[in-house]
C-alpha cells in the first residue's frame, strides 16, 4: 500500500488517456490509454505499422490528435514549457546532412542552451569522436543514426522519446547504448524506446506491447511471460493476440 | 523569440552555404555574368541597358533567394529536421528571422558585387545613391525568401519546388514593367501587375536609379515591405507544430 502511494506521489512520466488519432483517413488509435513511469526504461514494442511512431509523435506534440488527453511530466503534451524538458529522436536520422557532426551538435546545443562540454560527452557516448569533423552525408547509415541520437543527449531532458534508436547498429554499440538509457533512467528520467525487435524486450524495465493501435499488454517481461505461460516474448505476443477480443 | 536561437538558425544556414561552395559560387557569379551579358547584348544602346540593367541589379536577389529558400525549407520538411525543431524550445519567428538574416546577408554580398561590376565597369549610372539600390536589393531578397518559404509548403519534391520558380517568379518579372512599361499593357494585364509584389519592387528600384524620391517611391517601398511581411506571415502559417 505504501509503495502504491509513493508511486502516486511521484509525478508520472506520461499518461495517455483515451487517445484518438486519424491519419490519412484511417484510425490509428481509437481510445488508447497507457502510462509511462519515470526512473525506468520503457520499451514500446510492436510490429511495423502498429502505431509506435504515431504515439511517440503525439507524446512530443507534433501529431495532430482528434481526441483524448496526453499528460507529459504533468503538462498537456505539446505545451511550450515541455520543449526544453523533452528530447525526441525520430526514426529516420533528422540531422543536417550537409553539415559536419560537430556543426550539427553545435546548432542543437545552442538552441537548448546546453553547457559547452556536452557536445564532447555526447560524441563520446555514441562513439563518434573520431568522425566529429566529417560531413554527415558521408557517414554510414548507422553513424548517421548515432548523430541523431547524440542530439538527444545534449540538453538535460526529463523525458527521452527515442524511436527505434538502435536499428542497424552492431551488438556492442547496442549494448552500450542500452546501458546509457538505463543510466539516464536512474537519474529519475522517463525513457521511452520503441523497437520492432522483440529481442530488445529483455533490455527494458517495463514493456508496452502495441498491435494495430491497441495496447495488447503492459508490464515487465517476467510478468508477461508468466501471465501467458510463454517461453519468449514472440510466443507471449501470439498468445495475447489470440486472447484479445476480435 | 530569442536572440540566441535566432542567431543559431542564421549561423547554421550560413554554415550550410559555406559547406556548399558551388551554390555560393553560382549565387554570386551568375548575376555578375548575366549583367555583363546584358551589357553586351545592348552594346551601343546604352539607354535600354540603363533602363533594364539598373532595376535588374535589385531583382537578382529576389530570384536566387526564392530558389534557395524553397529548396532548403523543403529539405527541412522532408528530412524530419523541421519536425525535430518543432519539439525544441524554438519559436517559429526564430526560424523565420534566422533564415531571413542569413539570406539578407547573402543578398547584401550579391547585390554589392553585381552593383560594383555594373557601376564601375559597365557604365551603368544611378542618379540616386547606390546604397539605396543595395538596400532595396536586400528587401527584395527577403520578399523572395518569404515567397520561397510559402511555396515550399506546396511542394513535396525538389523537382516541384524548382518548378515553382518559373511559375511564381517569371510572370512577375514579365508583368512588373521591366520588359514593357505598365502604361502600355492591356487593362487586364495592368490590373494583374498591380496585384503582384514584384511590380512595386521594380518601381522602387527604377525610381532609386532615376533619383526620383517622390511619393510614388515611398508607396512602392511600403508595398514591397508590406508584401514581404505578408508572405512571411503566410509562410509562418505553413510551419505547423502539429501535422496530420
Interface residues (C-beta under 8 A of the other chain):
Chain A: X23 X24 X57 X60 X61 X62 X63 X64 X65 X78 X80 X83 X84 X86 X88 X90 X92 X93 X94 X95 X96 X97 X98 X99 X100 X103 X107 X108 X110 X111 X112 X113 X135 X151
Chain B: X4 X5 X7 X8 X11 X12 X15 X16 X19 X20 X79 X80 X81 X83 X84 X85 X86 X87 X88 X89 X90 X241 X242 X243 X244
